[in-house]
Amino acid sequence: MDRYFDQLDDRWRELPLRKQHKYTLYFFLGYLLLTAGVIAKVWYDAGNFKNDLHIEHLENPVLQKKEHPAPLQDTLTTIFKNKFYERK
């Protein structure tokens, strides 16, 4: 990886100074346009903000449930009983 970056650095240094300035200017202008676009988008979204959020009291869903859950079974004793009967 270091060798690849060294090769890129060597290629950059071999470019004429005028081309280096030109590429740097293009990268900077691209970055500037991207930044301006993001700022414009945030500004546009902030201007279209709608404050119609309706907040209600939260209710416990367990208390709303009218059915009783099935009774829990003790699976451990069931397993032991089955093993006890398997021995015979």
C-alpha positions as CSV (number, residue, x, y, z in Angstrom):
1,M,0.0,0.0,0.0
2,D,2.8,2.4,0.8
3,R,4.4,1.7,-2.5
4,Y,1.2,2.5,-4.3
5,F,0.9,5.8,-2.5
6,D,4.6,6.6,-3.2
7,Q,4.0,6.0,-6.9
8,L,1.0,8.3,-6.9
9,D,3.1,11.0,-5.1
10,D,5.8,10.6,-7.6
11,R,3.4,11.0,-10.5
12,W,1.9,14.1,-8.8
13,R,5.4,15.6,-8.4
14,E,6.3,14.9,-12.0
15,L,3.3,17.0,-13.2
16,P,4.1,20.5,-14.2
17,L,3.4,23.1,-11.6
18,R,0.7,24.8,-13.7
19,K,-1.2,21.5,-14.0
20,Q,-0.9,20.9,-10.3
21,H,-2.5,24.3,-9.6
22,K,-5.2,23.6,-12.2
23,Y,-6.1,20.2,-10.7
24,T,-6.1,21.6,-7.2
25,L,-8.4,24.5,-8.3
26,Y,-10.8,22.0,-9.9
27,F,-10.9,19.8,-6.8
28,F,-11.5,22.9,-4.6
29,L,-14.3,24.2,-6.9
30,G,-16.0,20.8,-6.8
31,Y,-15.8,20.7,-3.1
32,L,-17.1,24.3,-2.9
33,L,-20.1,23.3,-5.2
34,L,-20.8,20.3,-3.1
35,T,-20.8,22.3,0.1
36,A,-23.0,25.0,-1.4
37,G,-25.5,22.3,-2.5
38,V,-25.6,20.7,1.0
39,I,-26.1,24.1,2.6
40,A,-28.9,25.0,0.2
41,K,-30.6,21.7,0.8
42,V,-30.5,22.1,4.5
43,W,-31.8,25.7,4.2
44,Y,-34.6,24.6,1.9
45,D,-35.6,21.7,4.3
46,A,-35.5,24.0,7.3
47,G,-37.8,26.5,5.5
48,N,-40.4,23.8,4.7
49,F,-40.6,22.5,8.3
50,K,-44.2,21.8,9.4
51,N,-44.9,21.9,13.1
52,D,-48.0,19.7,13.1
53,L,-46.8,16.9,15.4
54,H,-49.6,15.5,17.5
55,I,-48.4,14.2,20.9
56,E,-50.6,11.8,22.9
57,H,-50.3,10.0,26.2
58,L,-48.8,6.6,25.8
59,E,-50.9,3.7,27.0
60,N,-49.6,0.3,28.3
61,P,-50.5,-2.3,25.6
62,V,-50.6,-5.0,28.3
63,L,-53.4,-3.3,30.1
64,Q,-55.4,-2.9,26.8
65,K,-55.3,-6.6,26.2
66,K,-58.5,-8.3,27.3
67,E,-57.6,-11.9,26.7
68,H,-55.6,-13.8,29.3
69,P,-52.5,-15.4,28.1
70,A,-52.2,-19.2,28.1
71,P,-51.0,-20.6,31.5
72,L,-47.3,-21.1,31.6
73,Q,-46.2,-24.7,31.8
74,D,-43.2,-26.0,33.7
75,T,-41.2,-27.5,31.0
76,L,-38.5,-28.7,33.3
77,T,-40.8,-31.1,35.2
78,T,-42.3,-32.2,31.9
79,I,-38.9,-33.2,30.6
80,F,-38.0,-35.0,33.8
81,K,-41.4,-36.9,33.8
82,N,-40.8,-38.0,30.2
83,K,-37.3,-39.2,31.0
84,F,-38.7,-41.0,34.0
85,Y,-41.2,-42.9,31.9
86,E,-38.7,-43.6,29.2
87,R,-36.5,-45.6,31.7
88,K,-39.2,-48.2,32.2
